[in-house]
Amino acid sequence: MPKSARKQEKDPEGRMPLAAHLRELRNRLLKSVLAVCVITAVAMWQYDAIAHFITGPVIDAVGCPRGTATTGPRSHPCAEVTANGLLAPFTILLKLSLTVGVVGASPIWLYQLWAFLAPGLHRHEKKYALSFVAAGVPLFLGGAYLAYAVLPTTAGALVGLTPDDWANLFPADEFFDIVTRMVVVFGLAFELPLLLVLLNFGGVVTGRRIMSWWRFMVLGITIFSAIATPTGDPLTMSLLAAPIVVLYFGAAGICLFNDRRRKLGNPDAGLDDDEASELDLTPSALGEAEPVASGRMLPEQAAGDRADDGPRRPGGYDDVT
């Protein structure tokens, strides 16, 4: 069989041999890596603009314009961003460009991941999976932008702890590590509501159960925000915790609506596997009785009715019943 004909043959249920799965996985990985490499190359070409974009708000907030240890009318502490070591600029270039490449190519490699898993999913599962991927990217980018927005406040709180006779130097590699960690942590934290909705649509947990966790969830989100933010001050912690709490209650509302919709279609959808459904023992109304025609007499009965050799009985019976 020609190779083109073999390519056109596809199992309607998405089943493939192991070798075909490995080849498809290799192709998906190559496409994802290629997308990351292309965006990384573009980021290296625009390295100065990206570095200024990341460090600009922090430098504007706490930077020393003339290399002095204090700035402003009240001599507030300030800081300078430095590159320590001969290879530090090149290392920072690679690290920052690769981070931008992974984040910038996230729609592409997320789609490749979905395309690899889609053949094994049913029609409604494909729709849900594509919706989750489409919602996951904006949520992650929203968390990353929030981390970027709170960086000046975080840097101001940290630099404010410096004694009056000290000077601050921000090593660029450590600074970008903090930025990367905050971006990743904030982005993943914003995926929590999506995970809850995914578990609800998969039938793992109900919306009522998710709502019953609200005290523990609010406490856990607060503790997580205090650990995730470098400063731990109430302002920065609240900037991270408040949106996650709002998204959590929004996800709980979506789960409750989904449970109600599922219950309308299937009254037993909310039952556990070992829980019996309720039986409807209400008797149904009986309709009108149908008339039944009388049966015909047998020939001997009809003949006995007309016989002269014995007493005649009504209905052709010759005995008293």
LINKA-V705085 format. One record per residue. PSI is psi in radians with two decimals (NA if undefined). Layout:
BEGIN
psi=PSI
psi=PSI
END
This chain:
BEGIN
psi=2.36
psi=2.73
psi=-0.64
psi=-0.63
psi=-0.66
psi=-0.60
psi=-0.58
psi=-0.34
psi=2.08
psi=2.45
psi=2.26
psi=-0.41
psi=0.06
psi=0.21
psi=2.43
psi=2.64
psi=2.87
psi=-0.71
psi=-0.69
psi=-0.66
psi=-0.74
psi=-0.69
psi=-0.73
psi=-0.70
psi=-0.72
psi=-0.76
psi=-0.70
psi=-0.72
psi=-0.70
psi=-0.73
psi=-0.71
psi=-0.79
psi=-0.68
psi=-0.72
psi=-0.73
psi=-0.71
psi=-0.70
psi=-0.81
psi=-0.59
psi=-0.71
psi=-0.71
psi=-0.68
psi=-0.63
psi=-0.62
psi=-0.61
psi=0.62
psi=-0.78
psi=-0.76
psi=-0.70
psi=-0.76
psi=-0.71
psi=-0.62
psi=-0.67
psi=-0.79
psi=-0.27
psi=-0.93
psi=-0.63
psi=-0.76
psi=-0.68
psi=-0.52
psi=-0.76
psi=0.15
psi=2.66
psi=1.94
psi=-0.50
psi=0.38
psi=0.22
psi=2.88
psi=-0.27
psi=2.76
psi=2.76
psi=2.93
psi=-0.44
psi=0.29
psi=0.92
psi=2.55
psi=2.61
psi=3.11
psi=2.76
psi=2.45
psi=2.20
psi=2.76
psi=1.96
psi=2.11
psi=2.79
psi=-0.69
psi=-0.04
psi=-0.79
psi=-0.70
psi=-0.72
psi=-0.73
psi=-0.66
psi=-0.83
psi=-0.79
psi=-0.81
psi=-0.73
psi=-0.71
psi=-0.67
psi=-0.77
psi=-0.64
psi=-0.75
psi=-0.77
psi=-0.75
psi=-0.55
psi=0.14
psi=-0.69
psi=-0.59
psi=-0.87
psi=-0.43
psi=-0.67
psi=-0.68
psi=-0.66
psi=-0.76
psi=-0.71
psi=-0.53
psi=-0.60
psi=-0.32
psi=-0.70
psi=-0.43
psi=0.11
psi=2.69
psi=3.06
psi=-0.81
psi=-0.53
psi=-0.63
psi=-0.72
psi=-0.77
psi=-0.73
psi=-0.77
psi=-0.63
psi=-0.68
psi=-0.69
psi=-0.74
psi=-0.56
psi=-0.48
psi=-0.66
psi=-0.88
psi=-0.62
psi=-0.76
psi=-0.77
psi=-0.59
psi=-0.74
psi=-0.69
psi=-0.71
psi=-0.64
psi=-0.71
psi=-0.73
psi=-0.61
psi=-0.53
psi=-0.04
psi=-0.82
psi=-0.71
psi=-0.72
psi=-0.81
psi=-0.68
psi=-0.68
psi=-0.66
psi=-0.79
psi=-0.48
psi=-0.26
psi=-0.08
psi=2.32
psi=2.82
psi=-0.58
psi=0.29
psi=2.75
psi=2.62
psi=2.32
psi=2.21
psi=1.83
psi=2.28
psi=-0.67
psi=-0.74
psi=-0.65
psi=-0.78
psi=-0.52
psi=-0.74
psi=-0.74
psi=-0.79
psi=-0.75
psi=-0.74
psi=-0.69
psi=-0.79
psi=-0.77
psi=-0.81
psi=-0.71
psi=-0.78
psi=-0.59
psi=-0.59
psi=-0.17
psi=-0.13
psi=-0.85
psi=-0.64
psi=-0.66
psi=-0.71
psi=-0.73
psi=-0.68
psi=-0.75
psi=-0.61
psi=-0.77
psi=-0.47
psi=-0.01
psi=0.26
psi=-0.71
psi=2.58
psi=2.83
psi=-0.62
psi=-0.68
psi=-0.69
psi=-0.71
psi=-0.53
psi=-0.24
psi=0.09
psi=-0.61
psi=-0.83
psi=-0.60
psi=-0.76
psi=-0.74
psi=-0.76
psi=-0.69
psi=-0.69
psi=-0.79
psi=-0.73
psi=-0.72
psi=-0.67
psi=-0.60
psi=-0.66
psi=-0.60
psi=2.36
psi=-0.60
psi=-0.70
psi=0.16
psi=2.69
psi=-0.61
psi=-0.92
psi=-0.68
psi=-0.70
psi=-0.61
psi=-0.50
psi=-0.71
psi=-0.70
psi=-0.85
psi=-0.62
psi=-0.68
psi=-0.75
psi=-0.76
psi=-0.58
psi=-0.84
psi=-0.58
psi=-0.73
psi=-0.67
psi=-0.69
psi=-0.71
psi=-0.70
psi=-0.71
psi=-0.73
psi=-0.69
psi=-0.68
psi=-0.70
psi=-0.75
psi=-0.70
psi=-0.61
psi=-0.58
psi=-0.63
psi=-0.50
psi=1.82
psi=-0.41
psi=0.23
psi=-0.49
psi=0.05
psi=2.61
psi=2.94
psi=-0.54
psi=0.27
psi=2.23
psi=2.58
psi=2.74
psi=2.43
psi=2.43
psi=1.82
psi=0.21
psi=2.17
psi=2.48
psi=2.67
psi=2.45
psi=2.47
psi=-3.10
psi=2.52
psi=2.41
psi=2.38
psi=2.48
psi=2.21
psi=2.49
psi=2.60
psi=2.73
psi=2.67
psi=2.63
psi=2.74
psi=-0.74
psi=-0.51
psi=-0.73
psi=-0.67
psi=-0.70
psi=-0.43
psi=-0.42
psi=0.02
psi=2.59
psi=-0.08
psi=0.18
psi=2.99
psi=2.43
psi=2.36
psi=2.55
psi=2.39
psi=0.09
psi=0.14
psi=2.44
psi=0.18
psi=2.80
psi=2.08
psi=NA
END
